[in-house]
């Protein structure tokens, strides 16, 4: 998969703005890596776990009727793992050290997502629906009907 260099540049710029950043992973909602700047961190595993975590966090948000989820934070002894929705089909996950200014991490991550969104929006082609050939004869029934209730000409046609 080819990654747009602008996406990689944006992740690199994020690292320069947040010195406490250990790594960043941009992933699809199903946990596949789109791009990453995560040296020493297994990007594939982080993407899969972050997608599962964000899906669960979305369920939490809906369970308490708080609307759409925007971000989720995991605080550990050694730092933070923050995930941000990047449109309906992507997420950005950051791993930062314990001394990170979480407010600054949120601010920069939200700005980064805002800049990444136009790069992630792909116009999906309109699916081509095959034409269903027109069949001569009586119109199909709208619901299931026992064979005994059908008109005799239709029963002969269905059997033959």
CNS distance restraints for C-alpha pairs under 8 A (distance, minus, plus):
assign (resid   3 and name CA) (resid   7 and name CA) 7.10 0.50 0.50
assign (resid   3 and name CA) (resid   8 and name CA) 7.45 0.50 0.50
assign (resid   3 and name CA) (resid  34 and name CA) 6.94 0.50 0.50
assign (resid   3 and name CA) (resid  35 and name CA) 6.48 0.50 0.50
assign (resid   4 and name CA) (resid   8 and name CA) 6.88 0.50 0.50
assign (resid   5 and name CA) (resid   9 and name CA) 6.04 0.50 0.50
assign (resid   6 and name CA) (resid  10 and name CA) 6.09 0.50 0.50
assign (resid   6 and name CA) (resid 119 and name CA) 7.96 0.50 0.50
assign (resid   7 and name CA) (resid  11 and name CA) 6.40 0.50 0.50
assign (resid   7 and name CA) (resid  35 and name CA) 7.23 0.50 0.50
assign (resid   7 and name CA) (resid 116 and name CA) 6.69 0.50 0.50
assign (resid   7 and name CA) (resid 119 and name CA) 7.17 0.50 0.50
assign (resid   8 and name CA) (resid  12 and name CA) 6.17 0.50 0.50
assign (resid   8 and name CA) (resid  35 and name CA) 6.63 0.50 0.50
assign (resid   8 and name CA) (resid  36 and name CA) 7.16 0.50 0.50
assign (resid   8 and name CA) (resid  37 and name CA) 7.43 0.50 0.50
assign (resid   9 and name CA) (resid  13 and name CA) 6.05 0.50 0.50
assign (resid  10 and name CA) (resid  14 and name CA) 6.18 0.50 0.50
assign (resid  10 and name CA) (resid 112 and name CA) 6.97 0.50 0.50
assign (resid  10 and name CA) (resid 115 and name CA) 7.93 0.50 0.50
assign (resid  10 and name CA) (resid 116 and name CA) 7.52 0.50 0.50
assign (resid  11 and name CA) (resid  15 and name CA) 6.49 0.50 0.50
assign (resid  11 and name CA) (resid  24 and name CA) 6.86 0.50 0.50
assign (resid  11 and name CA) (resid  36 and name CA) 7.16 0.50 0.50
assign (resid  11 and name CA) (resid  37 and name CA) 6.22 0.50 0.50
assign (resid  11 and name CA) (resid 112 and name CA) 7.85 0.50 0.50
assign (resid  12 and name CA) (resid  16 and name CA) 6.53 0.50 0.50
assign (resid  12 and name CA) (resid  37 and name CA) 6.68 0.50 0.50
assign (resid  13 and name CA) (resid  17 and name CA) 6.30 0.50 0.50
assign (resid  14 and name CA) (resid  18 and name CA) 6.14 0.50 0.50
assign (resid  14 and name CA) (resid 108 and name CA) 7.10 0.50 0.50
assign (resid  14 and name CA) (resid 109 and name CA) 7.61 0.50 0.50
assign (resid  14 and name CA) (resid 112 and name CA) 7.07 0.50 0.50
assign (resid  15 and name CA) (resid  19 and name CA) 6.20 0.50 0.50
assign (resid  15 and name CA) (resid  21 and name CA) 5.86 0.50 0.50
assign (resid  15 and name CA) (resid  22 and name CA) 7.98 0.50 0.50
assign (resid  15 and name CA) (resid  23 and name CA) 7.63 0.50 0.50
assign (resid  17 and name CA) (resid 108 and name CA) 7.59 0.50 0.50
assign (resid  18 and name CA) (resid 104 and name CA) 7.96 0.50 0.50
assign (resid  18 and name CA) (resid 105 and name CA) 7.00 0.50 0.50
assign (resid  18 and name CA) (resid 108 and name CA) 7.78 0.50 0.50
assign (resid  20 and name CA) (resid  96 and name CA) 5.39 0.50 0.50
assign (resid  20 and name CA) (resid  97 and name CA) 5.35 0.50 0.50
assign (resid  20 and name CA) (resid  99 and name CA) 7.21 0.50 0.50
assign (resid  20 and name CA) (resid 100 and name CA) 5.54 0.50 0.50
assign (resid  21 and name CA) (resid  94 and name CA) 7.01 0.50 0.50
assign (resid  21 and name CA) (resid  95 and name CA) 5.98 0.50 0.50
assign (resid  21 and name CA) (resid  96 and name CA) 4.39 0.50 0.50
assign (resid  21 and name CA) (resid  97 and name CA) 6.57 0.50 0.50
assign (resid  21 and name CA) (resid 100 and name CA) 7.93 0.50 0.50
assign (resid  22 and name CA) (resid  38 and name CA) 6.80 0.50 0.50
assign (resid  22 and name CA) (resid  39 and name CA) 7.63 0.50 0.50
assign (resid  22 and name CA) (resid  94 and name CA) 7.63 0.50 0.50
assign (resid  22 and name CA) (resid  95 and name CA) 5.40 0.50 0.50
assign (resid  22 and name CA) (resid  96 and name CA) 5.28 0.50 0.50
assign (resid  22 and name CA) (resid  97 and name CA) 6.82 0.50 0.50
assign (resid  23 and name CA) (resid  36 and name CA) 7.62 0.50 0.50
assign (resid  23 and name CA) (resid  37 and name CA) 5.53 0.50 0.50
assign (resid  23 and name CA) (resid  38 and name CA) 3.97 0.50 0.50
assign (resid  23 and name CA) (resid  39 and name CA) 6.53 0.50 0.50
assign (resid  23 and name CA) (resid  41 and name CA) 7.02 0.50 0.50
assign (resid  23 and name CA) (resid  94 and name CA) 5.88 0.50 0.50
assign (resid  23 and name CA) (resid  95 and name CA) 5.31 0.50 0.50
assign (resid  23 and name CA) (resid  96 and name CA) 7.22 0.50 0.50
assign (resid  24 and name CA) (resid  36 and name CA) 5.66 0.50 0.50
assign (resid  24 and name CA) (resid  37 and name CA) 5.18 0.50 0.50
assign (resid  24 and name CA) (resid  38 and name CA) 5.46 0.50 0.50
assign (resid  24 and name CA) (resid  92 and name CA) 7.07 0.50 0.50
assign (resid  24 and name CA) (resid  93 and name CA) 5.60 0.50 0.50
assign (resid  24 and name CA) (resid  94 and name CA) 4.50 0.50 0.50
assign (resid  24 and name CA) (resid  95 and name CA) 6.39 0.50 0.50
assign (resid  25 and name CA) (resid  33 and name CA) 6.95 0.50 0.50
assign (resid  25 and name CA) (resid  34 and name CA) 7.74 0.50 0.50
assign (resid  25 and name CA) (resid  35 and name CA) 6.13 0.50 0.50
assign (resid  25 and name CA) (resid  36 and name CA) 4.29 0.50 0.50
assign (resid  25 and name CA) (resid  37 and name CA) 6.37 0.50 0.50
assign (resid  25 and name CA) (resid  38 and name CA) 6.70 0.50 0.50
assign (resid  25 and name CA) (resid  43 and name CA) 6.37 0.50 0.50
assign (resid  25 and name CA) (resid  46 and name CA) 7.48 0.50 0.50
assign (resid  25 and name CA) (resid  47 and name CA) 6.54 0.50 0.50
assign (resid  25 and name CA) (resid  92 and name CA) 5.79 0.50 0.50
assign (resid  25 and name CA) (resid  93 and name CA) 5.23 0.50 0.50
assign (resid  25 and name CA) (resid  94 and name CA) 6.63 0.50 0.50
assign (resid  26 and name CA) (resid  33 and name CA) 6.17 0.50 0.50
assign (resid  26 and name CA) (resid  34 and name CA) 5.49 0.50 0.50
assign (resid  26 and name CA) (resid  35 and name CA) 5.20 0.50 0.50
assign (resid  26 and name CA) (resid  36 and name CA) 5.88 0.50 0.50
assign (resid  26 and name CA) (resid  47 and name CA) 7.44 0.50 0.50
assign (resid  26 and name CA) (resid  90 and name CA) 7.11 0.50 0.50
assign (resid  26 and name CA) (resid  91 and name CA) 5.80 0.50 0.50
assign (resid  26 and name CA) (resid  92 and name CA) 4.53 0.50 0.50
assign (resid  26 and name CA) (resid  93 and name CA) 6.44 0.50 0.50
assign (resid  27 and name CA) (resid  31 and name CA) 5.79 0.50 0.50
assign (resid  27 and name CA) (resid  32 and name CA) 5.34 0.50 0.50
assign (resid  27 and name CA) (resid  33 and name CA) 4.35 0.50 0.50
assign (resid  27 and name CA) (resid  34 and name CA) 4.90 0.50 0.50
assign (resid  27 and name CA) (resid  35 and name CA) 6.87 0.50 0.50
assign (resid  27 and name CA) (resid  47 and name CA) 5.66 0.50 0.50
assign (resid  27 and name CA) (resid  51 and name CA) 7.73 0.50 0.50
assign (resid  27 and name CA) (resid  90 and name CA) 5.56 0.50 0.50
assign (resid  27 and name CA) (resid  91 and name CA) 5.43 0.50 0.50
assign (resid  27 and name CA) (resid  92 and name CA) 6.45 0.50 0.50
assign (resid  28 and name CA) (resid  32 and name CA) 5.23 0.50 0.50
assign (resid  28 and name CA) (resid  33 and name CA) 6.47 0.50 0.50
assign (resid  28 and name CA) (resid  34 and name CA) 6.52 0.50 0.50
assign (resid  28 and name CA) (resid  47 and name CA) 7.98 0.50 0.50
assign (resid  28 and name CA) (resid  51 and name CA) 7.64 0.50 0.50
assign (resid  28 and name CA) (resid  89 and name CA) 5.65 0.50 0.50
assign (resid  28 and name CA) (resid  90 and name CA) 4.18 0.50 0.50
assign (resid  28 and name CA) (resid  91 and name CA) 6.26 0.50 0.50
assign (resid  29 and name CA) (resid  51 and name CA) 5.64 0.50 0.50
assign (resid  29 and name CA) (resid  88 and name CA) 7.53 0.50 0.50
assign (resid  29 and name CA) (resid  89 and name CA) 4.88 0.50 0.50
assign (resid  29 and name CA) (resid  90 and name CA) 4.79 0.50 0.50
assign (resid  29 and name CA) (resid  91 and name CA) 6.38 0.50 0.50
assign (resid  30 and name CA) (resid  48 and name CA) 7.20 0.50 0.50
assign (resid  30 and name CA) (resid  51 and name CA) 6.06 0.50 0.50
assign (resid  30 and name CA) (resid  52 and name CA) 7.90 0.50 0.50
assign (resid  30 and name CA) (resid  89 and name CA) 7.99 0.50 0.50
assign (resid  31 and name CA) (resid  44 and name CA) 7.78 0.50 0.50
assign (resid  31 and name CA) (resid  47 and name CA) 4.92 0.50 0.50
assign (resid  31 and name CA) (resid  48 and name CA) 4.01 0.50 0.50
assign (resid  31 and name CA) (resid  49 and name CA) 7.23 0.50 0.50
assign (resid  31 and name CA) (resid  50 and name CA) 7.15 0.50 0.50
assign (resid  31 and name CA) (resid  51 and name CA) 4.98 0.50 0.50
assign (resid  31 and name CA) (resid  52 and name CA) 7.44 0.50 0.50
assign (resid  32 and name CA) (resid  44 and name CA) 6.88 0.50 0.50
assign (resid  32 and name CA) (resid  47 and name CA) 6.19 0.50 0.50
assign (resid  32 and name CA) (resid  48 and name CA) 6.58 0.50 0.50
assign (resid  33 and name CA) (resid  43 and name CA) 6.96 0.50 0.50
assign (resid  33 and name CA) (resid  44 and name CA) 6.05 0.50 0.50
assign (resid  33 and name CA) (resid  47 and name CA) 5.94 0.50 0.50
assign (resid  36 and name CA) (resid  43 and name CA) 6.74 0.50 0.50
assign (resid  38 and name CA) (resid  42 and name CA) 7.34 0.50 0.50
assign (resid  38 and name CA) (resid  43 and name CA) 6.35 0.50 0.50
assign (resid  41 and name CA) (resid  46 and name CA) 7.73 0.50 0.50
assign (resid  42 and name CA) (resid  46 and name CA) 6.28 0.50 0.50
assign (resid  43 and name CA) (resid  47 and name CA) 5.99 0.50 0.50
assign (resid  44 and name CA) (resid  48 and name CA) 6.29 0.50 0.50
assign (resid  45 and name CA) (resid  49 and name CA) 6.12 0.50 0.50
assign (resid  46 and name CA) (resid  50 and name CA) 5.88 0.50 0.50
assign (resid  47 and name CA) (resid  51 and name CA) 6.11 0.50 0.50
assign (resid  47 and name CA) (resid  93 and name CA) 7.57 0.50 0.50
assign (resid  48 and name CA) (resid  52 and name CA) 6.34 0.50 0.50
assign (resid  49 and name CA) (resid  53 and name CA) 6.03 0.50 0.50
assign (resid  50 and name CA) (resid  54 and name CA) 5.96 0.50 0.50
assign (resid  50 and name CA) (resid  83 and name CA) 6.80 0.50 0.50
assign (resid  50 and name CA) (resid  93 and name CA) 6.82 0.50 0.50
assign (resid  51 and name CA) (resid  55 and name CA) 6.11 0.50 0.50
assign (resid  51 and name CA) (resid  91 and name CA) 7.40 0.50 0.50
assign (resid  52 and name CA) (resid  56 and name CA) 6.29 0.50 0.50
assign (resid  53 and name CA) (resid  57 and name CA) 6.11 0.50 0.50
assign (resid  54 and name CA) (resid  58 and name CA) 6.06 0.50 0.50
assign (resid  54 and name CA) (resid  71 and name CA) 7.80 0.50 0.50
assign (resid  54 and name CA) (resid  72 and name CA) 6.80 0.50 0.50
assign (resid  54 and name CA) (resid  83 and name CA) 7.20 0.50 0.50
assign (resid  55 and name CA) (resid  59 and name CA) 6.48 0.50 0.50
assign (resid  56 and name CA) (resid  60 and name CA) 6.41 0.50 0.50
assign (resid  57 and name CA) (resid  61 and name CA) 6.26 0.50 0.50
assign (resid  57 and name CA) (resid  69 and name CA) 7.23 0.50 0.50
assign (resid  57 and name CA) (resid  72 and name CA) 6.91 0.50 0.50
assign (resid  58 and name CA) (resid  62 and name CA) 6.22 0.50 0.50
assign (resid  58 and name CA) (resid  68 and name CA) 7.06 0.50 0.50
assign (resid  58 and name CA) (resid  69 and name CA) 5.47 0.50 0.50
assign (resid  59 and name CA) (resid  63 and name CA) 5.94 0.50 0.50
assign (resid  60 and name CA) (resid  64 and name CA) 6.50 0.50 0.50
assign (resid  61 and name CA) (resid  65 and name CA) 6.09 0.50 0.50
assign (resid  61 and name CA) (resid  66 and name CA) 5.20 0.50 0.50
assign (resid  61 and name CA) (resid  67 and name CA) 6.29 0.50 0.50
assign (resid  61 and name CA) (resid  68 and name CA) 6.81 0.50 0.50
assign (resid  61 and name CA) (resid  69 and name CA) 6.18 0.50 0.50
assign (resid  62 and name CA) (resid  66 and name CA) 6.06 0.50 0.50
assign (resid  62 and name CA) (resid  67 and name CA) 6.16 0.50 0.50
assign (resid  62 and name CA) (resid  68 and name CA) 7.30 0.50 0.50
assign (resid  69 and name CA) (resid  85 and name CA) 7.46 0.50 0.50
assign (resid  70 and name CA) (resid  84 and name CA) 5.85 0.50 0.50
assign (resid  70 and name CA) (resid  85 and name CA) 5.44 0.50 0.50
assign (resid  71 and name CA) (resid  82 and name CA) 7.16 0.50 0.50
assign (resid  71 and name CA) (resid  83 and name CA) 5.44 0.50 0.50
assign (resid  71 and name CA) (resid  84 and name CA) 4.26 0.50 0.50
assign (resid  71 and name CA) (resid  85 and name CA) 6.13 0.50 0.50
assign (resid  72 and name CA) (resid  82 and name CA) 5.75 0.50 0.50
assign (resid  72 and name CA) (resid  83 and name CA) 5.25 0.50 0.50
assign (resid  72 and name CA) (resid  84 and name CA) 6.61 0.50 0.50
assign (resid  73 and name CA) (resid  80 and name CA) 6.94 0.50 0.50
assign (resid  73 and name CA) (resid  81 and name CA) 5.94 0.50 0.50
assign (resid  73 and name CA) (resid  82 and name CA) 4.49 0.50 0.50
assign (resid  73 and name CA) (resid  83 and name CA) 6.52 0.50 0.50
assign (resid  74 and name CA) (resid  80 and name CA) 5.65 0.50 0.50
assign (resid  74 and name CA) (resid  81 and name CA) 5.09 0.50 0.50
assign (resid  74 and name CA) (resid  82 and name CA) 6.23 0.50 0.50
assign (resid  75 and name CA) (resid  79 and name CA) 6.15 0.50 0.50
assign (resid  75 and name CA) (resid  80 and name CA) 4.68 0.50 0.50
assign (resid  75 and name CA) (resid  81 and name CA) 6.62 0.50 0.50
assign (resid  76 and name CA) (resid  80 and name CA) 5.89 0.50 0.50
assign (resid  76 and name CA) (resid  81 and name CA) 7.96 0.50 0.50
assign (resid  76 and name CA) (resid  98 and name CA) 7.84 0.50 0.50
assign (resid  77 and name CA) (resid  98 and name CA) 7.03 0.50 0.50
assign (resid  78 and name CA) (resid  97 and name CA) 6.13 0.50 0.50
assign (resid  78 and name CA) (resid  98 and name CA) 4.95 0.50 0.50
assign (resid  79 and name CA) (resid  95 and name CA) 7.45 0.50 0.50
assign (resid  79 and name CA) (resid  96 and name CA) 5.57 0.50 0.50
assign (resid  79 and name CA) (resid  97 and name CA) 4.29 0.50 0.50
assign (resid  79 and name CA) (resid  98 and name CA) 3.50 0.50 0.50
assign (resid  79 and name CA) (resid  99 and name CA) 7.09 0.50 0.50
assign (resid  79 and name CA) (resid 100 and name CA) 7.37 0.50 0.50
assign (resid  80 and name CA) (resid  94 and name CA) 7.91 0.50 0.50
assign (resid  80 and name CA) (resid  95 and name CA) 5.87 0.50 0.50
assign (resid  80 and name CA) (resid  96 and name CA) 5.25 0.50 0.50
assign (resid  80 and name CA) (resid  97 and name CA) 6.49 0.50 0.50
assign (resid  80 and name CA) (resid  98 and name CA) 6.54 0.50 0.50
assign (resid  81 and name CA) (resid  93 and name CA) 6.93 0.50 0.50
assign (resid  81 and name CA) (resid  94 and name CA) 5.65 0.50 0.50
assign (resid  81 and name CA) (resid  95 and name CA) 4.63 0.50 0.50
assign (resid  81 and name CA) (resid  96 and name CA) 6.48 0.50 0.50
assign (resid  82 and name CA) (resid  93 and name CA) 5.55 0.50 0.50
assign (resid  82 and name CA) (resid  94 and name CA) 5.25 0.50 0.50
assign (resid  82 and name CA) (resid  95 and name CA) 6.66 0.50 0.50
assign (resid  83 and name CA) (resid  91 and name CA) 6.60 0.50 0.50
assign (resid  83 and name CA) (resid  92 and name CA) 5.51 0.50 0.50
assign (resid  83 and name CA) (resid  93 and name CA) 4.20 0.50 0.50
assign (resid  83 and name CA) (resid  94 and name CA) 6.40 0.50 0.50
assign (resid  84 and name CA) (resid  91 and name CA) 5.47 0.50 0.50
assign (resid  84 and name CA) (resid  92 and name CA) 5.15 0.50 0.50
assign (resid  84 and name CA) (resid  93 and name CA) 6.39 0.50 0.50
assign (resid  84 and name CA) (resid 109 and name CA) 7.56 0.50 0.50
assign (resid  84 and name CA) (resid 110 and name CA) 7.53 0.50 0.50
assign (resid  84 and name CA) (resid 113 and name CA) 7.69 0.50 0.50
assign (resid  85 and name CA) (resid  90 and name CA) 6.25 0.50 0.50
assign (resid  85 and name CA) (resid  91 and name CA) 4.47 0.50 0.50
assign (resid  85 and name CA) (resid  92 and name CA) 6.47 0.50 0.50
assign (resid  85 and name CA) (resid 113 and name CA) 7.89 0.50 0.50
assign (resid  86 and name CA) (resid  90 and name CA) 4.93 0.50 0.50
assign (resid  86 and name CA) (resid  91 and name CA) 4.75 0.50 0.50
assign (resid  86 and name CA) (resid  92 and name CA) 6.49 0.50 0.50
assign (resid  86 and name CA) (resid 113 and name CA) 5.74 0.50 0.50
assign (resid  86 and name CA) (resid 114 and name CA) 7.85 0.50 0.50
assign (resid  86 and name CA) (resid 116 and name CA) 7.63 0.50 0.50
assign (resid  86 and name CA) (resid 117 and name CA) 6.31 0.50 0.50
assign (resid  87 and name CA) (resid  91 and name CA) 7.48 0.50 0.50
assign (resid  87 and name CA) (resid 117 and name CA) 6.68 0.50 0.50
assign (resid  92 and name CA) (resid 109 and name CA) 7.97 0.50 0.50
assign (resid  92 and name CA) (resid 113 and name CA) 7.27 0.50 0.50
assign (resid  96 and name CA) (resid 100 and name CA) 6.32 0.50 0.50
assign (resid 100 and name CA) (resid 105 and name CA) 7.36 0.50 0.50
assign (resid 101 and name CA) (resid 105 and name CA) 6.29 0.50 0.50
assign (resid 102 and name CA) (resid 106 and name CA) 6.16 0.50 0.50
assign (resid 103 and name CA) (resid 107 and name CA) 6.22 0.50 0.50
assign (resid 104 and name CA) (resid 108 and name CA) 6.06 0.50 0.50
assign (resid 105 and name CA) (resid 109 and name CA) 5.90 0.50 0.50
assign (resid 106 and name CA) (resid 110 and name CA) 6.00 0.50 0.50
assign (resid 107 and name CA) (resid 111 and name CA) 6.31 0.50 0.50
assign (resid 108 and name CA) (resid 112 and name CA) 6.04 0.50 0.50
assign (resid 109 and name CA) (resid 113 and name CA) 6.13 0.50 0.50
assign (resid 110 and name CA) (resid 114 and name CA) 6.17 0.50 0.50
assign (resid 111 and name CA) (resid 115 and name CA) 6.36 0.50 0.50
assign (resid 112 and name CA) (resid 116 and name CA) 6.09 0.50 0.50
assign (resid 113 and name CA) (resid 117 and name CA) 6.01 0.50 0.50
assign (resid 114 and name CA) (resid 118 and name CA) 7.91 0.50 0.50
assign (resid 115 and name CA) (resid 119 and name CA) 7.68 0.50 0.50
assign (resid 116 and name CA) (resid 120 and name CA) 6.31 0.50 0.50
assign (resid 117 and name CA) (resid 121 and name CA) 6.26 0.50 0.50
assign (resid 138 and name CA) (resid 154 and name CA) 7.61 0.50 0.50
assign (resid 141 and name CA) (resid 145 and name CA) 7.70 0.50 0.50
assign (resid 145 and name CA) (resid 149 and name CA) 6.60 0.50 0.50
assign (resid 145 and name CA) (resid 150 and name CA) 7.15 0.50 0.50
assign (resid 146 and name CA) (resid 150 and name CA) 7.02 0.50 0.50
assign (resid 147 and name CA) (resid 155 and name CA) 6.89 0.50 0.50
assign (resid 150 and name CA) (resid 154 and name CA) 6.52 0.50 0.50
assign (resid 150 and name CA) (resid 155 and name CA) 6.38 0.50 0.50
assign (resid 151 and name CA) (resid 155 and name CA) 6.45 0.50 0.50
assign (resid 152 and name CA) (resid 156 and name CA) 6.28 0.50 0.50
assign (resid 153 and name CA) (resid 157 and name CA) 6.28 0.50 0.50
assign (resid 154 and name CA) (resid 158 and name CA) 6.10 0.50 0.50
assign (resid 155 and name CA) (resid 159 and name CA) 6.11 0.50 0.50
assign (resid 156 and name CA) (resid 160 and name CA) 5.98 0.50 0.50
